[in-house]
Amino acid sequence: MAQTSIILRVELDHNKISFGDVAAAISKAGGDITSIDVIRPGKESSVRDLTVDVAESAETSVVESLKAYDGIKVINVSDRTFLVHLGGKISVQPNLPIKNRDDLSRVYTPGVARVCTAIHENPDKAYSLTIKRNTVAVVSDGTAVLGLGDIGPHAAAPVMEGKAMLFKQLAGVDAFPICLDTKDTEEIIRTIKAMSPIFGGINLEDISSPRCFEIERRLTEELDIPVFHDDQHGTAVVLLAGLLNALKVVGKRIENVRVVVNGIGAAGVSICKMLLAAGVTRLVPVDKHGAIVRGGNYEYPMWQWLAEQPQVEGTEGSLKEVLRGADVFIGVSRGGLLSAEDVCTMNEDRIVFALANPEPEIDPDEAQPHVRVLATGRSDYPNQINNVLCFPGIFRGALDCRARCINEPMKLAAARAIASVVTSAELNEHYIIPSIFNEQVVTKVRHAIIEAAILTGVARRIPPDFR
């Protein structure tokens, strides 16, 4: 159950109520007081700030329980999550101070004209003389934000800001949120291309399917900087990392397992592509209408592409029907689709990646007794498949070698690098994927990305540590 922390400012009439009554009321409503700050003491009355941990579903109950008491006045309720967003979560800071006229003449006019001329004569110098070398645009149109759906560009901004924070803290990459007020594919492509000169890379985020495929494909073809749709490829990279380790736990080889992937949208298509590239020979993609089969005819180009792959099975059926005899289930769809009975039709040593959020395809507590390895997209269970393991290191590496693109070999290399962070001594059913705060993740992913970029000829610079 999702938890939150709220701060209640309350005024107590000591002639009518004691603090013990307040604590009891909060506890009874499902809250847990974690700190108390006295704002205004007094003999007759006092004002206090109470920090309370509470399930999101019980927040209203806690507040209403206090309001029901004679002698308690609820002055204000502050959600600590909202408080950290006040004024936005990121800002722009200069790298050096401007203290006098001489400083001003160097960073701005007239001195800056010489730098502009140098870049005009050699555009590649933008990488050494501007922020381009270390800056990524995090771009969204707000049409597929988290589990919220199409909430628009204004409401998408907090997610993009948060991503920019992670870029900086984990990999030292400067990222800036760009939320576009259009859903038109051509306009999005045109806008990103128009603003691309200042950026060293483009991270597409929360753009709905199937438009996201066309947008990414066109930008990759028409720009000479890396373009990465994290909802597609980030999920696929981290999932593959977890799967490689899960297969080690159960003692199976990737070329021998039968894999069912449910939810063939942005993430599902990319997962299928990466599984095929990694060596899966028996793949069953499933969407709401049932299995996508080899030789079928489909409206969506990506589905049709899957139907043309020899590794895709040709047997039709619903999810529950095709799940029978599978070794691996991967869900990137919606919650509550499967039961323990369904999972038990899989082969022994079952691997289940139920990644729908906030409700997985099968309740983790129901699935756990019947599977060997379980992974979800949630932080309150082991083996969380989280894109944060992927994108900071991928862009750190791509920027450091000035890669023209992020190709399939680079993504595969990133997945294997993430998997390698978990040592053989650490690897077990409940630990197949490292923590996002493990400092080795970005370091190893960066190295793998640069190495793969050099080997595939898309690197335009060899970093000093590779010479």
C-alpha positions as CSV (number, residue, x, y, z in Angstrom):
1,M,0.0,0.0,0.0
2,A,1.4,3.4,-1.0
3,Q,2.6,5.5,2.0
4,T,2.9,9.3,2.3
5,S,4.0,11.7,5.0
6,I,1.9,14.7,6.0
7,I,2.5,17.6,8.3
8,L,-0.6,18.6,10.4
9,R,-0.5,22.0,12.1
10,V,-3.0,21.8,15.0
11,E,-4.1,24.1,17.8
12,L,-5.0,22.4,21.1
13,D,-7.3,23.7,23.7
14,H,-5.8,22.3,26.9
15,N,-9.0,22.8,28.8
16,K,-10.8,20.4,26.5
17,I,-8.2,17.9,25.3
18,S,-4.8,16.4,25.9
19,F,-2.1,15.6,23.5
20,G,-2.6,11.9,24.3
21,D,-6.1,12.2,22.8
22,V,-4.6,13.6,19.7
23,A,-2.1,10.8,19.4
24,A,-4.8,8.2,20.0
25,A,-7.1,9.7,17.3
26,I,-4.3,9.7,14.7
27,S,-3.3,6.1,15.6
28,K,-6.9,4.9,15.4
29,A,-7.3,6.4,11.9
30,G,-4.2,4.6,10.7
31,G,-1.5,7.3,11.1
32,D,1.9,7.1,12.8
33,I,3.4,10.2,14.4
34,T,7.1,10.4,13.6
35,S,7.9,13.9,14.9
36,I,6.4,16.7,16.9
37,D,7.4,20.4,16.7
38,V,6.0,22.9,19.1
39,I,5.3,26.1,17.2
40,R,3.6,28.1,20.0
41,P,3.6,26.8,23.5
42,G,1.0,28.0,26.1
43,K,-0.8,27.1,29.2
44,E,-4.3,27.4,27.8
45,S,-3.5,26.4,24.2
46,S,-0.6,25.4,22.0
47,V,0.2,25.1,18.3
48,R,2.1,22.1,17.1
49,D,3.3,20.6,13.8
50,L,2.8,16.8,13.7
51,T,4.6,14.8,11.0
52,V,2.5,11.7,10.3
53,D,3.2,8.7,8.2
54,V,0.0,7.3,6.7
55,A,-1.3,5.2,3.8
56,E,-2.5,7.5,1.0
57,S,-5.9,6.0,1.3
58,A,-6.2,6.9,5.0
59,E,-4.9,10.5,4.8
60,T,-8.4,12.0,4.7
61,S,-9.5,9.8,7.6
62,V,-6.7,11.1,9.8
63,V,-7.6,14.7,9.2
64,E,-11.3,14.1,9.6
65,S,-10.8,12.2,12.9
66,L,-9.0,15.2,14.4
67,K,-11.6,17.7,13.2
68,A,-14.3,15.7,14.9
69,Y,-12.8,16.4,18.4
70,D,-13.9,19.4,20.4
71,G,-10.7,21.2,21.3
72,I,-8.6,20.4,18.3
73,K,-8.4,23.0,15.5
74,V,-6.6,21.8,12.3
75,I,-4.9,24.9,11.0
76,N,-3.2,23.4,8.0
77,V,-2.3,20.1,6.3
78,S,0.9,19.9,4.2
79,D,1.8,16.9,2.1
80,R,5.6,16.5,2.3
81,T,5.7,15.2,-1.3
82,F,4.0,18.4,-2.4
83,L,6.4,20.5,-0.3
84,V,9.5,19.2,-2.1
85,H,7.9,20.3,-5.4
86,L,7.2,23.9,-4.4
87,G,8.9,26.2,-7.0
88,G,10.1,23.1,-9.0
89,K,12.8,20.7,-8.1
90,I,15.7,21.9,-10.3
91,S,17.3,25.3,-11.2
92,V,20.1,26.6,-13.4
93,Q,23.4,27.7,-11.8
94,P,26.4,29.4,-13.5
95,N,29.7,27.6,-13.4
96,L,31.6,30.8,-12.4
97,P,30.6,34.1,-10.8
98,I,30.6,37.4,-12.7
99,K,32.2,39.8,-10.3
100,N,33.4,42.7,-12.4
101,R,33.5,44.2,-15.9
102,D,36.4,42.0,-17.0
103,D,34.4,38.9,-16.1
104,L,31.4,40.2,-18.0
105,S,33.5,41.0,-21.1
106,R,34.7,37.4,-21.2
107,V,31.4,35.5,-20.6
108,Y,29.3,37.9,-22.6
109,T,30.0,40.8,-25.0
110,P,32.5,41.5,-26.5
111,G,34.6,38.4,-25.7
112,V,31.9,35.9,-26.4
113,A,31.9,36.9,-30.1
114,R,35.2,35.2,-30.7
115,V,33.8,32.0,-29.3
116,C,30.7,32.3,-31.5
117,T,32.9,32.8,-34.6
118,A,35.0,29.7,-33.7
119,I,31.9,27.5,-33.5
120,H,30.5,29.0,-36.7
121,E,33.7,28.0,-38.5
122,N,33.8,24.6,-36.9
123,P,30.4,23.4,-35.5
124,D,32.0,20.5,-33.7
125,K,33.5,23.0,-31.2
126,A,30.0,23.4,-29.7
127,Y,30.8,20.2,-27.8
128,S,33.8,21.8,-26.1
129,L,32.7,25.4,-25.9
130,T,29.0,25.1,-24.9
131,I,26.8,23.0,-22.6
132,K,26.0,20.6,-25.5
133,R,28.7,18.2,-24.4
134,N,26.9,17.3,-21.2
135,T,23.2,18.3,-21.7
136,V,20.2,16.1,-22.4
137,A,16.6,17.2,-23.2
138,V,13.9,15.2,-21.4
139,V,11.0,15.6,-23.8
140,S,7.3,14.6,-23.3
141,D,3.9,15.6,-24.6
142,G,2.2,14.3,-21.5
143,T,0.2,11.6,-23.2
144,A,1.4,8.6,-21.3
145,V,2.5,9.7,-17.8
146,L,3.2,6.9,-15.4
147,G,-0.1,5.1,-14.8
148,L,-2.0,8.4,-15.2
149,G,-2.4,8.4,-18.9
150,D,-2.9,11.5,-21.0
151,I,-2.7,14.3,-18.4
152,G,-1.1,16.9,-20.6
153,P,2.2,18.8,-20.7
154,H,1.7,20.9,-17.7
155,A,1.0,18.0,-15.4
156,A,3.8,16.0,-16.9
157,A,6.4,18.5,-15.8
158,P,7.0,17.2,-12.2
159,V,8.0,13.8,-13.7
160,M,10.4,15.3,-16.2
161,E,11.9,17.5,-13.4
162,G,12.4,14.4,-11.3
163,K,14.2,12.6,-14.2
164,A,16.5,15.6,-14.6
165,M,17.4,15.3,-10.9
166,L,18.3,11.7,-11.3
167,F,20.4,12.4,-14.4
168,K,22.4,14.9,-12.4
169,Q,22.7,13.1,-9.1
170,L,23.5,9.6,-10.5
171,A,25.6,10.4,-13.6
172,G,26.5,14.1,-13.5
173,V,24.5,14.8,-16.7
174,D,22.7,18.2,-17.0
175,A,19.2,17.5,-18.1
176,F,16.3,19.9,-18.8
177,P,12.6,19.1,-18.9
178,I,10.8,20.0,-22.2
179,C,7.0,19.5,-22.1
180,L,5.4,20.1,-25.5
181,D,1.8,21.4,-25.9
182,T,1.0,19.3,-29.0
183,K,0.1,15.7,-29.8
184,D,0.9,16.0,-33.5
185,T,3.6,13.6,-34.5
186,E,5.1,15.9,-37.2
187,E,5.1,18.9,-35.0
188,I,6.8,17.1,-32.2
189,I,9.5,15.8,-34.5
190,R,9.9,19.3,-36.1
191,T,10.1,21.0,-32.6
192,I,12.7,18.6,-31.2
193,K,14.9,18.9,-34.4
194,A,14.6,22.7,-34.2
195,M,15.9,22.8,-30.6
196,S,18.5,20.0,-30.9
197,P,21.6,22.2,-31.5
198,I,21.9,23.0,-27.8
199,F,21.6,19.3,-26.6
200,G,24.0,16.4,-26.7
201,G,21.1,13.9,-26.5
202,I,17.3,13.5,-26.5
203,N,15.5,11.4,-23.9
204,L,11.9,10.9,-25.0
205,E,9.5,10.2,-22.1
206,D,5.9,9.4,-21.6
207,I,4.7,9.7,-25.2
208,S,1.8,7.4,-26.0
209,S,2.0,4.4,-28.4
210,P,2.0,4.0,-31.3
211,R,3.1,7.6,-32.1
212,C,6.2,7.1,-30.0
213,F,7.7,4.5,-32.4
214,E,7.5,6.9,-35.4
215,I,8.8,9.9,-33.4
216,E,11.8,8.0,-32.2
217,R,12.5,6.4,-35.5
218,R,12.4,9.6,-37.4
219,L,14.5,11.5,-34.9
220,T,17.1,8.8,-34.8
221,E,17.3,8.9,-38.6
222,E,17.3,12.7,-38.9
223,L,19.5,13.8,-36.0
224,D,23.2,13.1,-35.4
225,I,22.8,12.9,-31.6
226,P,21.5,9.9,-29.5
227,V,17.8,9.6,-29.1
228,F,16.4,7.3,-26.5
229,H,12.8,6.6,-25.6
230,D,13.1,5.4,-22.0
231,D,9.6,3.9,-21.7
232,Q,10.5,1.6,-24.5
233,H,14.2,0.8,-24.3
234,G,14.9,1.7,-20.6
235,T,12.4,-0.9,-19.5
236,A,13.7,-3.4,-21.9
237,V,17.3,-3.0,-20.9
238,V,16.7,-3.3,-17.2
239,L,14.2,-6.2,-17.7
240,L,16.8,-8.1,-19.7
241,A,19.4,-7.5,-17.0
242,G,17.1,-9.0,-14.5
243,L,16.1,-11.9,-16.7
244,L,19.7,-12.8,-17.4
245,N,20.3,-13.2,-13.7
246,A,17.0,-14.9,-13.1
247,L,17.9,-17.6,-15.6
248,K,21.2,-18.1,-13.8
249,V,19.2,-18.7,-10.6
250,V,17.0,-21.3,-12.1
251,G,19.7,-22.9,-14.2
252,K,18.1,-22.3,-17.6
253,R,19.6,-20.9,-20.9
254,I,18.0,-18.1,-22.7
255,E,17.9,-19.9,-26.0
256,N,15.9,-22.8,-24.5
257,V,13.2,-21.0,-22.6
258,R,9.7,-20.2,-23.8
259,V,8.8,-16.5,-23.0
260,V,5.3,-15.0,-22.9
261,V,5.2,-11.1,-23.1
262,N,1.9,-9.5,-22.3
263,G,1.2,-5.9,-23.4
264,I,2.6,-5.1,-26.8
265,G,2.8,-1.4,-26.5
266,A,5.9,0.8,-26.4
267,A,7.7,-1.1,-23.7
268,G,6.4,-4.6,-24.9
269,V,7.6,-4.2,-28.4
270,S,11.0,-3.1,-27.3
271,I,11.2,-5.9,-24.8
272,C,10.4,-8.4,-27.5
273,K,13.0,-6.9,-29.8
274,M,15.6,-7.1,-27.1
275,L,14.7,-10.7,-26.1
276,L,15.1,-11.8,-29.7
277,A,18.5,-10.0,-30.0
278,A,19.6,-11.6,-26.7
279,G,18.9,-15.1,-28.1
280,V,15.3,-16.1,-27.2
281,T,14.0,-18.6,-29.8
282,R,10.5,-19.2,-28.5
283,L,8.5,-16.0,-28.0
284,V,4.8,-15.4,-27.5
285,P,3.7,-11.7,-27.7
286,V,0.2,-11.2,-26.3
287,D,-2.1,-8.2,-26.4
288,K,-5.7,-7.7,-25.3
289,H,-7.0,-9.6,-28.3
290,G,-4.7,-12.6,-27.7
291,A,-1.4,-13.9,-29.0
292,I,0.3,-12.2,-32.0
293,V,1.2,-15.1,-34.2
294,R,3.8,-15.8,-36.8
295,G,2.4,-15.2,-40.3
296,G,-0.6,-13.1,-39.1
297,N,-1.7,-9.8,-40.5
298,Y,-1.9,-6.8,-38.2
299,E,-2.7,-3.1,-38.4
300,Y,0.1,-1.8,-36.3
301,P,3.6,-2.0,-38.0
302,M,5.3,-3.2,-34.9
303,W,2.9,-6.0,-34.5
304,Q,3.4,-6.9,-38.1
305,W,7.1,-6.9,-37.6
306,L,6.8,-9.4,-34.7
307,A,4.5,-11.6,-36.8
308,E,7.3,-11.9,-39.4
309,Q,9.9,-13.1,-36.9
310,P,10.7,-16.8,-37.1
311,Q,11.1,-17.0,-33.3
312,V,7.5,-16.0,-32.7
313,E,5.1,-18.9,-32.2
314,G,2.2,-19.6,-34.6
315,T,-0.4,-20.8,-32.1
316,E,-3.3,-18.5,-31.3
317,G,-4.9,-18.2,-27.9
318,S,-5.7,-16.0,-25.0
319,L,-3.1,-15.1,-22.4
320,K,-4.2,-17.8,-20.0
321,E,-4.1,-20.4,-22.8
322,V,-0.7,-19.5,-24.2
323,L,0.8,-19.2,-20.7
324,R,0.6,-23.0,-20.3
325,G,4.1,-24.5,-20.6
326,A,5.9,-21.1,-20.5
327,D,9.2,-20.7,-18.6
328,V,9.0,-16.9,-18.3
329,F,6.1,-14.5,-18.1
330,I,6.7,-10.8,-18.6
331,G,3.8,-8.4,-18.1
332,V,3.8,-4.7,-19.1
333,S,0.0,-4.3,-19.3
334,R,-2.5,-4.0,-16.5
335,G,-3.2,-5.4,-13.1
336,G,-5.2,-8.4,-12.0
337,L,-5.0,-10.5,-15.2
338,L,-3.6,-13.7,-13.7
339,S,-4.2,-15.9,-10.7
340,A,-2.0,-18.5,-8.9
341,E,-3.8,-21.2,-10.8
342,D,-2.8,-19.6,-14.1
343,V,0.8,-19.3,-13.0
344,C,0.9,-23.0,-12.0
345,T,0.3,-24.0,-15.6
346,M,3.8,-22.8,-16.4
347,N,6.8,-25.0,-16.4
348,E,8.7,-25.7,-13.2
349,D,11.2,-23.0,-11.9
350,R,8.8,-20.3,-13.1
351,I,10.1,-16.8,-13.7
352,V,7.4,-14.1,-13.4
353,F,8.0,-10.4,-14.2
354,A,4.7,-8.7,-13.4
355,L,5.6,-5.0,-14.1
356,A,2.2,-3.3,-14.3
357,N,2.0,-0.4,-11.8
358,P,0.6,0.2,-9.3
359,E,-1.2,-3.1,-9.5
360,P,0.9,-6.0,-11.1
361,E,-0.7,-8.6,-13.4
362,I,-0.8,-10.9,-10.5
363,D,-0.7,-10.1,-6.8
364,P,2.9,-10.6,-5.7
365,D,1.8,-12.2,-2.4
366,E,-0.4,-14.7,-4.3
367,A,2.3,-15.5,-6.9
368,Q,5.3,-15.8,-4.6
369,P,4.7,-19.4,-3.3
370,H,4.3,-20.7,-6.8
371,V,7.2,-19.1,-8.7
372,R,11.0,-19.4,-8.4
373,V,11.8,-15.8,-9.2
374,L,9.4,-12.8,-9.0
375,A,10.0,-9.3,-10.1
376,T,7.7,-6.2,-10.2
377,G,7.9,-2.5,-10.9
378,R,7.2,-1.7,-7.3
379,S,9.6,-0.6,-4.6
380,D,7.9,-2.5,-1.8
381,Y,8.9,-5.9,-3.2
382,P,12.3,-7.4,-4.0
383,N,13.6,-7.3,-7.6
384,Q,12.2,-3.9,-8.7
385,I,12.6,-3.3,-12.5
386,N,13.4,0.4,-12.5
387,N,14.5,2.4,-15.5
388,V,16.7,4.5,-13.3
389,L,19.2,1.7,-13.4
390,C,19.6,2.4,-17.1
391,F,19.3,5.9,-18.5
392,P,21.9,7.8,-16.4
393,G,24.7,5.4,-17.4
394,I,23.6,5.1,-21.0
395,F,23.6,8.8,-21.6
396,R,26.8,9.3,-19.6
397,G,28.5,6.9,-21.9
398,A,26.9,8.2,-25.1
399,L,27.8,11.8,-24.2
400,D,31.4,10.9,-23.3
401,C,32.1,9.3,-26.6
402,R,29.7,11.6,-28.6
403,A,27.8,8.7,-30.0
404,R,25.7,9.4,-33.1
405,C,22.9,7.1,-31.8
406,I,22.1,4.4,-29.2
407,N,22.0,1.2,-31.2
408,E,20.9,-2.3,-30.3
409,P,24.4,-3.6,-29.4
410,M,24.8,-0.7,-27.0
411,K,21.5,-1.5,-25.3
412,L,22.4,-5.2,-25.0
413,A,25.8,-4.2,-23.5
414,A,24.0,-2.0,-21.0
415,A,21.7,-4.8,-19.9
416,R,24.7,-7.2,-19.4
417,A,26.6,-4.5,-17.5
418,I,23.7,-4.0,-15.1
419,A,23.4,-7.7,-14.6
420,S,27.1,-8.0,-13.9
421,V,26.8,-5.7,-10.9
422,V,25.2,-8.5,-9.0
423,T,28.0,-10.9,-8.1
424,S,27.6,-14.7,-8.1
425,A,27.9,-14.6,-4.3
426,E,25.1,-12.1,-4.0
427,L,22.8,-13.6,-6.7
428,N,19.6,-15.3,-5.4
429,E,15.9,-15.5,-6.0
430,H,15.3,-12.2,-4.2
431,Y,18.3,-10.3,-5.5
432,I,18.6,-10.4,-9.3
433,I,18.9,-6.7,-10.0
434,P,21.1,-4.1,-8.2
435,S,19.9,-1.1,-6.3
436,I,19.6,2.2,-8.1
437,F,22.0,3.7,-5.5
438,N,24.7,1.2,-6.2
439,E,27.5,3.3,-7.5
440,Q,28.9,0.6,-9.8
441,V,25.8,0.7,-12.0
442,V,26.5,4.0,-13.8
443,T,30.2,3.2,-14.0
444,K,29.7,-0.2,-15.6
445,V,26.9,0.9,-17.9
446,R,29.0,3.9,-19.1
447,H,32.0,1.7,-19.9
448,A,29.8,-0.9,-21.7
449,I,28.1,1.9,-23.8
450,I,31.3,3.5,-24.8
451,E,32.9,0.1,-25.7
452,A,29.9,-0.9,-27.8
453,A,29.7,2.5,-29.5
454,I,33.4,2.2,-30.5
455,L,33.0,-1.3,-31.8
456,T,30.0,-0.5,-33.8
457,G,31.5,2.7,-35.3
458,V,29.0,5.3,-33.8
459,A,31.5,6.9,-31.4
460,R,33.0,10.2,-32.6
461,R,35.4,10.6,-29.7
462,I,37.5,8.1,-27.7
463,P,37.5,9.1,-24.0
464,P,40.9,9.2,-22.3
465,D,40.3,6.1,-20.2
466,F,39.8,4.1,-23.5
467,R,43.0,5.2,-25.2
